[in-house]
């Protein structure tokens, strides 16, 4: 039986303040990398809810999505532990919005080294350190003013009714 192909669904927060963008520096299998506050969609949550959760976990700040920036697809391969090659596809829901207050008593998620604010040019110049090739595309789309209403992503009530898996 052939295993069905399924992309990993992820979310990312594109957060701008005074011309700079909030990034996280994190440990990855490829080394220390830069990324937007981002992570995987979990059972029982909408993509926007996942983005709020991931931003809080990775930055200790609240986040309020105001628009969907876009849907992005990327693929890469890396050596797997069993000697084969892992073929990984990500489907990213990118949201832009407003960063809220830091939540006292919270610590950065495991693997996150620090948060930092970077200019668009600093991000363009650091592409070799990006965790995802989608980071720069999201930035450029944001700078072009691309925005879609949050209602574009519909989450059926069954997602919340059944709760976490």
C-alpha positions in Angstrom: 0.0 0.0 0.0 1.3 3.4 -1.0 1.4 5.9 1.9 -0.6 9.0 1.0 1.3 12.2 0.6 0.4 14.9 3.1 2.1 18.3 3.5 2.9 19.5 7.0 0.6 22.5 7.7 2.4 25.4 9.4 1.6 28.9 10.4 3.7 32.0 10.6 3.3 35.5 12.0 4.6 38.5 10.1 5.0 41.2 12.6 6.3 44.7 11.7 7.1 47.5 14.1 8.7 50.8 13.0 10.0 49.2 9.8 11.6 46.1 11.5 10.3 42.6 11.7 10.1 40.2 14.7 12.2 37.1 14.1 13.2 34.2 16.2 16.6 32.6 16.2 16.2 28.8 16.7 18.1 25.5 16.7 17.2 23.3 13.8 18.6 20.1 12.3 20.5 22.4 9.8 22.0 24.6 12.6 21.0 28.0 14.1 18.5 29.6 11.8 16.2 32.7 11.6 12.5 32.3 11.2 9.2 34.1 11.7 7.4 33.1 14.8 6.0 29.9 13.3 5.0 26.3 13.9 2.7 23.5 13.2 -1.1 23.5 13.2 -2.3 21.2 16.0 -5.6 19.3 16.3 -8.5 21.3 17.5 -7.3 24.8 16.4 -7.8 27.0 13.4 -4.8 28.3 11.5 -5.3 31.8 13.1 -5.5 30.2 16.6 -2.3 28.2 15.8 -0.5 31.4 14.8 -1.5 33.1 18.1 -0.3 30.1 20.1 3.0 29.7 18.2 3.7 33.4 18.5 3.1 33.3 22.3 5.3 30.1 22.7 8.2 31.5 20.6 8.2 35.1 21.7 6.2 35.2 25.0 4.0 37.9 23.4 0.3 37.9 22.6 -0.5 38.3 18.9 -3.7 39.4 17.2 -3.9 38.4 13.5 -5.5 41.2 11.4 -5.1 39.7 7.9 -4.1 36.6 6.0 -0.9 37.4 4.1 -1.1 34.3 1.9 -0.7 30.5 1.6 2.7 29.3 0.7 4.1 25.9 -0.4 7.7 24.8 -0.2 9.6 21.5 -0.4 13.0 20.3 0.7 14.9 17.1 1.4 17.2 16.2 4.3 19.0 13.0 5.3 16.8 10.9 7.6 18.0 9.0 10.7 17.5 5.7 8.9 19.8 6.6 6.1 17.1 7.4 3.6 16.1 10.9 2.5 13.2 12.7 4.1 11.1 14.6 1.5 9.3 17.3 3.4 6.6 19.7 2.0 5.3 22.6 4.1 2.0 24.4 3.5 2.3 27.7 5.3 -0.6 30.0 6.4 1.1 33.4 7.0 -0.8 36.0 9.0 0.1 39.6 9.7 -1.2 41.4 12.8 -0.5 43.2 16.0 2.0 42.2 18.7 0.6 42.5 22.1 2.1 42.6 25.6 4.8 40.2 26.9 3.3 37.6 29.2 5.1 37.6 32.5 6.5 34.3 33.7 6.6 32.7 30.2 9.8 31.5 28.7 10.8 31.0 25.1 9.8 27.6 23.6 12.4 24.8 23.5 14.9 25.5 20.7 14.3 29.2 20.5 17.5 31.1 21.4 16.2 34.6 21.2 13.9 37.1 19.5 15.2 40.0 17.4 13.9 42.8 15.2 15.4 43.0 11.7 15.0 45.4 8.8 13.9 44.2 5.4 17.5 44.6 4.1 19.0 42.7 7.0 16.6 39.9 6.2 17.4 39.9 2.5 21.2 39.9 3.4 20.8 36.9 5.8 19.0 34.4 3.4 21.6 31.7 4.1 20.4 31.7 7.7 16.7 31.5 7.0 15.0 28.3 8.2 12.5 28.5 5.3 12.7 30.0 1.8 9.2 31.3 2.5 10.4 33.8 5.1 11.7 36.2 2.4 8.6 35.7 0.2 6.3 36.5 3.0 8.3 39.6 3.8 8.2 40.8 0.2 4.5 40.1 -0.1 3.9 42.1 3.2 5.9 45.0 1.9 3.9 45.0 -1.3 0.7 45.4 0.8 -0.7 42.0 0.1 -3.5 41.3 2.6 -6.6 39.1 2.6 -9.5 39.0 5.1 -9.2 36.5 7.9 -12.6 35.0 6.8 -10.9 33.6 3.7 -9.8 30.7 5.9 -13.0 28.9 7.0 -12.7 26.5 10.0 -15.7 24.2 10.4 -17.1 23.8 13.9 -16.1 20.1 14.0 -12.4 21.2 14.4 -13.2 22.7 17.8 -16.0 20.3 18.8 -13.8 17.3 18.6 -11.0 19.0 20.5 -7.3 17.9 20.5 -6.6 14.4 19.1 
